Amino acid sequence: MDVAWRGSDSSALYLRSGLVIRKLDIIHGMDPMGVTGATIARMNEHDADCANIDVIGIGAGVVSRVR
């Protein structure tokens, strides 16, 4: 998960299974807690074991909530 909030950037959520990477969501304009909810929902939907979240900047708040 690469987390963005304001401006022209978007948050990007990808699923990796082995060597295969698949785009799940591109989220624009959602605040960090909304991104947290979307991340947890997708993790549950795909029975994910873990999440790799870019912790620099805005992603730090998402990491704190997902833990």
Backbone as XML, in Angstrom:
<?xml version="1.0"?>
<chain id="A" units="angstrom">
  <residue number="1" name="MET">
    <atom name="N" x="0.839" y="-1.154" z="0.000"/>
    <atom name="CA" x="0.000" y="0.000" z="0.000"/>
    <atom name="C" x="0.892" y="1.227" z="0.000"/>
  </residue>
  <residue number="2" name="ASP">
    <atom name="N" x="0.673" y="2.058" z="-0.981"/>
    <atom name="CA" x="1.317" y="3.370" z="-1.028"/>
    <atom name="C" x="0.218" y="4.378" z="-0.705"/>
  </residue>
  <residue number="3" name="VAL">
    <atom name="N" x="0.387" y="5.117" z="0.370"/>
    <atom name="CA" x="-0.677" y="5.985" z="0.875"/>
    <atom name="C" x="-0.468" y="7.431" z="0.422"/>
  </residue>
  <residue number="4" name="ALA">
    <atom name="N" x="-1.528" y="8.025" z="-0.116"/>
    <atom name="CA" x="-1.543" y="9.444" z="-0.482"/>
    <atom name="C" x="-2.816" y="10.043" z="0.099"/>
  </residue>
  <residue number="5" name="TRP">
    <atom name="N" x="-2.884" y="11.371" z="0.166"/>
    <atom name="CA" x="-4.096" y="11.981" z="0.697"/>
    <atom name="C" x="-4.550" y="13.135" z="-0.165"/>
  </residue>
  <residue number="6" name="ARG">
    <atom name="N" x="-3.797" y="14.195" z="-0.175"/>
    <atom name="CA" x="-4.225" y="15.401" z="-0.886"/>
    <atom name="C" x="-3.434" y="15.590" z="-2.166"/>
  </residue>
  <residue number="7" name="GLY">
    <atom name="N" x="-3.929" y="16.498" z="-2.995"/>
    <atom name="CA" x="-3.233" y="16.791" z="-4.236"/>
    <atom name="C" x="-3.596" y="15.803" z="-5.324"/>
  </residue>
  <residue number="8" name="SER">
    <atom name="N" x="-2.699" y="15.641" z="-6.265"/>
    <atom name="CA" x="-2.992" y="14.801" z="-7.426"/>
    <atom name="C" x="-2.613" y="13.334" z="-7.223"/>
  </residue>
  <residue number="9" name="ASP">
    <atom name="N" x="-1.931" y="13.007" z="-6.113"/>
    <atom name="CA" x="-1.538" y="11.618" z="-5.863"/>
    <atom name="C" x="-2.729" y="10.780" z="-5.420"/>
  </residue>
  <residue number="10" name="SER">
    <atom name="N" x="-2.625" y="9.482" z="-5.650"/>
    <atom name="CA" x="-3.639" y="8.526" z="-5.210"/>
    <atom name="C" x="-2.970" y="7.442" z="-4.382"/>
  </residue>
  <residue number="11" name="SER">
    <atom name="N" x="-3.748" y="6.829" z="-3.494"/>
    <atom name="CA" x="-3.268" y="5.659" z="-2.760"/>
    <atom name="C" x="-3.420" y="4.456" z="-3.676"/>
  </residue>
  <residue number="12" name="ALA">
    <atom name="N" x="-2.456" y="3.545" z="-3.608"/>
    <atom name="CA" x="-2.481" y="2.363" z="-4.468"/>
    <atom name="C" x="-2.370" y="1.111" z="-3.614"/>
  </residue>
  <residue number="13" name="LEU">
    <atom name="N" x="-3.293" y="0.173" z="-3.819"/>
    <atom name="CA" x="-3.311" y="-1.079" z="-3.076"/>
    <atom name="C" x="-3.157" y="-2.231" z="-4.057"/>
  </residue>
  <residue number="14" name="TYR">
    <atom name="N" x="-2.145" y="-3.056" z="-3.811"/>
    <atom name="CA" x="-1.859" y="-4.202" z="-4.660"/>
    <atom name="C" x="-1.874" y="-5.471" z="-3.834"/>
  </residue>
  <residue number="15" name="LEU">
    <atom name="N" x="-2.208" y="-6.586" z="-4.457"/>
    <atom name="CA" x="-2.180" y="-7.902" z="-3.823"/>
    <atom name="C" x="-1.038" y="-8.696" z="-4.438"/>
  </residue>
  <residue number="16" name="ARG">
    <atom name="N" x="-0.209" y="-9.290" z="-3.583"/>
    <atom name="CA" x="0.866" y="-10.146" z="-4.078"/>
    <atom name="C" x="0.649" y="-11.553" z="-3.558"/>
  </residue>
  <residue number="17" name="SER">
    <atom name="N" x="0.730" y="-12.500" z="-4.469"/>
    <atom name="CA" x="0.658" y="-13.917" z="-4.134"/>
    <atom name="C" x="1.811" y="-14.596" z="-4.854"/>
  </residue>
  <residue number="18" name="GLY">
    <atom name="N" x="2.843" y="-14.965" z="-4.096"/>
    <atom name="CA" x="4.043" y="-15.510" z="-4.721"/>
    <atom name="C" x="4.707" y="-14.443" z="-5.563"/>
  </residue>
  <residue number="19" name="LEU">
    <atom name="N" x="4.906" y="-14.728" z="-6.830"/>
    <atom name="CA" x="5.548" y="-13.786" z="-7.740"/>
    <atom name="C" x="4.541" y="-12.948" z="-8.537"/>
  </residue>
  <residue number="20" name="VAL">
    <atom name="N" x="3.258" y="-13.152" z="-8.284"/>
    <atom name="CA" x="2.211" y="-12.462" z="-9.039"/>
    <atom name="C" x="1.702" y="-11.258" z="-8.241"/>
  </residue>
  <residue number="21" name="ILE">
    <atom name="N" x="1.680" y="-10.094" z="-8.897"/>
    <atom name="CA" x="1.181" y="-8.866" z="-8.280"/>
    <atom name="C" x="-0.027" y="-8.390" z="-9.085"/>
  </residue>
  <residue number="22" name="ARG">
    <atom name="N" x="-1.105" y="-8.071" z="-8.370"/>
    <atom name="CA" x="-2.340" y="-7.641" z="-9.019"/>
    <atom name="C" x="-2.847" y="-6.360" z="-8.360"/>
  </residue>
  <residue number="23" name="LYS">
    <atom name="N" x="-3.217" y="-5.384" z="-9.179"/>
    <atom name="CA" x="-3.758" y="-4.124" z="-8.655"/>
    <atom name="C" x="-5.174" y="-4.368" z="-8.138"/>
  </residue>
  <residue number="24" name="LEU">
    <atom name="N" x="-5.434" y="-3.914" z="-6.894"/>
    <atom name="CA" x="-6.770" y="-4.038" z="-6.323"/>
    <atom name="C" x="-7.525" y="-2.721" z="-6.348"/>
  </residue>
  <residue number="25" name="ASP">
    <atom name="N" x="-6.882" y="-1.657" z="-5.893"/>
    <atom name="CA" x="-7.568" y="-0.365" z="-5.778"/>
    <atom name="C" x="-6.619" y="0.792" z="-6.018"/>
  </residue>
  <residue number="26" name="ILE">
    <atom name="N" x="-7.125" y="1.822" z="-6.638"/>
    <atom name="CA" x="-6.489" y="3.130" z="-6.695"/>
    <atom name="C" x="-7.503" y="4.064" z="-6.040"/>
  </residue>
  <residue number="27" name="ILE">
    <atom name="N" x="-7.104" y="4.703" z="-4.935"/>
    <atom name="CA" x="-8.022" y="5.505" z="-4.132"/>
    <atom name="C" x="-7.543" y="6.954" z="-4.161"/>
  </residue>
  <residue number="28" name="HIS">
    <atom name="N" x="-8.410" y="7.854" z="-4.586"/>
    <atom name="CA" x="-8.042" y="9.273" z="-4.663"/>
    <atom name="C" x="-8.887" y="10.090" z="-3.691"/>
  </residue>
  <residue number="29" name="GLY">
    <atom name="N" x="-8.229" y="10.932" z="-2.904"/>
    <atom name="CA" x="-8.920" y="11.894" z="-2.063"/>
    <atom name="C" x="-9.473" y="11.349" z="-0.757"/>
  </residue>
  <residue number="30" name="MET">
    <atom name="N" x="-9.179" y="10.108" z="-0.416"/>
    <atom name="CA" x="-9.674" y="9.548" z="0.836"/>
    <atom name="C" x="-8.681" y="9.846" z="1.955"/>
  </residue>
  <residue number="31" name="ASP">
    <atom name="N" x="-9.193" y="10.210" z="3.125"/>
    <atom name="CA" x="-8.305" y="10.510" z="4.245"/>
    <atom name="C" x="-7.641" y="9.229" z="4.763"/>
  </residue>
  <residue number="32" name="PRO">
    <atom name="N" x="-6.591" y="9.355" z="5.572"/>
    <atom name="CA" x="-5.843" y="8.175" z="6.030"/>
    <atom name="C" x="-6.698" y="7.127" z="6.746"/>
  </residue>
  <residue number="33" name="MET">
    <atom name="N" x="-7.686" y="7.525" z="7.528"/>
    <atom name="CA" x="-8.514" y="6.529" z="8.212"/>
    <atom name="C" x="-9.430" y="5.799" z="7.230"/>
  </residue>
  <residue number="34" name="GLY">
    <atom name="N" x="-9.865" y="6.487" z="6.187"/>
    <atom name="CA" x="-10.626" y="5.826" z="5.130"/>
    <atom name="C" x="-9.771" y="4.812" z="4.389"/>
  </residue>
  <residue number="35" name="VAL">
    <atom name="N" x="-8.527" y="5.195" z="4.120"/>
    <atom name="CA" x="-7.582" y="4.281" z="3.458"/>
    <atom name="C" x="-7.320" y="3.070" z="4.361"/>
  </residue>
  <residue number="36" name="THR">
    <atom name="N" x="-7.224" y="3.316" z="5.683"/>
    <atom name="CA" x="-7.039" y="2.217" z="6.633"/>
    <atom name="C" x="-8.199" y="1.240" z="6.538"/>
  </residue>
  <residue number="37" name="GLY">
    <atom name="N" x="-9.414" y="1.746" z="6.544"/>
    <atom name="CA" x="-10.593" y="0.889" z="6.436"/>
    <atom name="C" x="-10.617" y="0.102" z="5.141"/>
  </residue>
  <residue number="38" name="ALA">
    <atom name="N" x="-10.283" y="0.755" z="4.034"/>
    <atom name="CA" x="-10.251" y="0.080" z="2.737"/>
    <atom name="C" x="-9.187" y="-1.013" z="2.719"/>
  </residue>
  <residue number="39" name="THR">
    <atom name="N" x="-8.039" y="-0.732" z="3.339"/>
    <atom name="CA" x="-6.953" y="-1.713" z="3.393"/>
    <atom name="C" x="-7.370" y="-2.932" z="4.204"/>
  </residue>
  <residue number="40" name="ILE">
    <atom name="N" x="-7.940" y="-2.704" z="5.367"/>
    <atom name="CA" x="-8.372" y="-3.825" z="6.216"/>
    <atom name="C" x="-9.467" y="-4.632" z="5.527"/>
  </residue>
  <residue number="41" name="ALA">
    <atom name="N" x="-10.409" y="-3.956" z="4.875"/>
    <atom name="CA" x="-11.480" y="-4.663" z="4.162"/>
    <atom name="C" x="-10.910" y="-5.547" z="3.066"/>
  </residue>
  <residue number="42" name="ARG">
    <atom name="N" x="-9.957" y="-5.031" z="2.300"/>
    <atom name="CA" x="-9.351" y="-5.828" z="1.229"/>
    <atom name="C" x="-8.520" y="-6.980" z="1.788"/>
  </residue>
  <residue number="43" name="MET">
    <atom name="N" x="-7.823" y="-6.730" z="2.911"/>
    <atom name="CA" x="-7.063" y="-7.812" z="3.547"/>
    <atom name="C" x="-8.003" y="-8.943" z="3.970"/>
  </residue>
  <residue number="44" name="ASN">
    <atom name="N" x="-9.129" y="-8.597" z="4.574"/>
    <atom name="CA" x="-10.100" y="-9.612" z="4.987"/>
    <atom name="C" x="-10.716" y="-10.323" z="3.794"/>
  </residue>
  <residue number="45" name="GLU">
    <atom name="N" x="-11.039" y="-9.562" z="2.774"/>
    <atom name="CA" x="-11.656" y="-10.126" z="1.562"/>
    <atom name="C" x="-10.749" y="-11.163" z="0.901"/>
  </residue>
  <residue number="46" name="HIS">
    <atom name="N" x="-9.440" y="-10.915" z="0.922"/>
    <atom name="CA" x="-8.488" y="-11.801" z="0.250"/>
    <atom name="C" x="-7.725" y="-12.689" z="1.226"/>
  </residue>
  <residue number="47" name="ASP">
    <atom name="N" x="-8.156" y="-12.721" z="2.493"/>
    <atom name="CA" x="-7.539" y="-13.553" z="3.528"/>
    <atom name="C" x="-6.025" y="-13.341" z="3.586"/>
  </residue>
  <residue number="48" name="ALA">
    <atom name="N" x="-5.623" y="-12.070" z="3.571"/>
    <atom name="CA" x="-4.199" y="-11.713" z="3.552"/>
    <atom name="C" x="-3.558" y="-11.966" z="4.914"/>
  </residue>
  <residue number="49" name="ASP">
    <atom name="N" x="-2.320" y="-12.428" z="4.881"/>
    <atom name="CA" x="-1.559" y="-12.685" z="6.106"/>
    <atom name="C" x="-0.900" y="-11.433" z="6.653"/>
  </residue>
  <residue number="50" name="CYS">
    <atom name="N" x="-0.554" y="-10.497" z="5.775"/>
    <atom name="CA" x="0.137" y="-9.287" z="6.208"/>
    <atom name="C" x="-0.084" y="-8.184" z="5.178"/>
  </residue>
  <residue number="51" name="ALA">
    <atom name="N" x="0.306" y="-6.977" z="5.576"/>
    <atom name="CA" x="0.238" y="-5.831" z="4.665"/>
    <atom name="C" x="1.581" y="-5.117" z="4.696"/>
  </residue>
  <residue number="52" name="ASN">
    <atom name="N" x="2.062" y="-4.722" z="3.548"/>
    <atom name="CA" x="3.260" y="-3.895" z="3.440"/>
    <atom name="C" x="2.793" y="-2.488" z="3.096"/>
  </residue>
  <residue number="53" name="ILE">
    <atom name="N" x="2.960" y="-1.592" z="4.044"/>
    <atom name="CA" x="2.465" y="-0.223" z="3.898"/>
    <atom name="C" x="3.647" y="0.728" z="3.973"/>
  </residue>
  <residue number="54" name="ASP">
    <atom name="N" x="3.723" y="1.631" z="3.009"/>
    <atom name="CA" x="4.776" y="2.644" z="3.003"/>
    <atom name="C" x="4.587" y="3.526" z="4.230"/>
  </residue>
  <residue number="55" name="VAL">
    <atom name="N" x="5.509" y="3.429" z="5.180"/>
    <atom name="CA" x="5.361" y="4.076" z="6.477"/>
    <atom name="C" x="5.817" y="5.541" z="6.480"/>
  </residue>
  <residue number="56" name="ILE">
    <atom name="N" x="6.456" y="5.974" z="5.415"/>
    <atom name="CA" x="6.955" y="7.345" z="5.354"/>
    <atom name="C" x="5.783" y="8.304" z="5.143"/>
  </residue>
  <residue number="57" name="GLY">
    <atom name="N" x="5.731" y="9.355" z="5.927"/>
    <atom name="CA" x="4.706" y="10.393" z="5.753"/>
    <atom name="C" x="3.328" y="9.930" z="6.158"/>
  </residue>
  <residue number="58" name="ILE">
    <atom name="N" x="2.339" y="10.082" z="5.275"/>
    <atom name="CA" x="0.939" y="9.784" z="5.544"/>
    <atom name="C" x="0.739" y="8.323" z="5.931"/>
  </residue>
  <residue number="59" name="GLY">
    <atom name="N" x="1.532" y="7.432" z="5.395"/>
    <atom name="CA" x="1.387" y="6.009" z="5.676"/>
    <atom name="C" x="1.619" y="5.639" z="7.126"/>
  </residue>
  <residue number="60" name="ALA">
    <atom name="N" x="2.318" y="6.463" z="7.884"/>
    <atom name="CA" x="2.598" y="6.144" z="9.290"/>
    <atom name="C" x="1.309" y="5.989" z="10.099"/>
  </residue>
  <residue number="61" name="GLY">
    <atom name="N" x="0.335" y="6.852" z="9.876"/>
    <atom name="CA" x="-0.943" y="6.740" z="10.579"/>
    <atom name="C" x="-1.701" y="5.491" z="10.196"/>
  </residue>
  <residue number="62" name="VAL">
    <atom name="N" x="-1.623" y="5.110" z="8.936"/>
    <atom name="CA" x="-2.294" y="3.891" z="8.460"/>
    <atom name="C" x="-1.665" y="2.676" z="9.122"/>
  </residue>
  <residue number="63" name="VAL">
    <atom name="N" x="-0.324" y="2.632" z="9.190"/>
    <atom name="CA" x="0.372" y="1.520" z="9.820"/>
    <atom name="C" x="-0.056" y="1.401" z="11.287"/>
  </residue>
  <residue number="64" name="SER">
    <atom name="N" x="-0.130" y="2.511" z="11.990"/>
    <atom name="CA" x="-0.516" y="2.496" z="13.410"/>
    <atom name="C" x="-1.899" y="1.903" z="13.601"/>
  </residue>
  <residue number="65" name="ARG">
    <atom name="N" x="-2.846" y="2.249" z="12.743"/>
    <atom name="CA" x="-4.219" y="1.735" z="12.872"/>
    <atom name="C" x="-4.358" y="0.298" z="12.434"/>
  </residue>
  <residue number="66" name="VAL">
    <atom name="N" x="-3.645" y="-0.112" z="11.393"/>
    <atom name="CA" x="-3.764" y="-1.488" z="10.903"/>
    <atom name="C" x="-3.185" y="-2.471" z="11.927"/>
  </residue>
  <residue number="67" name="ARG">
    <atom name="N" x="-2.156" y="-2.046" z="12.649"/>
    <atom name="CA" x="-1.567" y="-2.941" z="13.658"/>
    <atom name="C" x="-2.587" y="-3.256" z="14.712"/>
  </residue>
</chain>
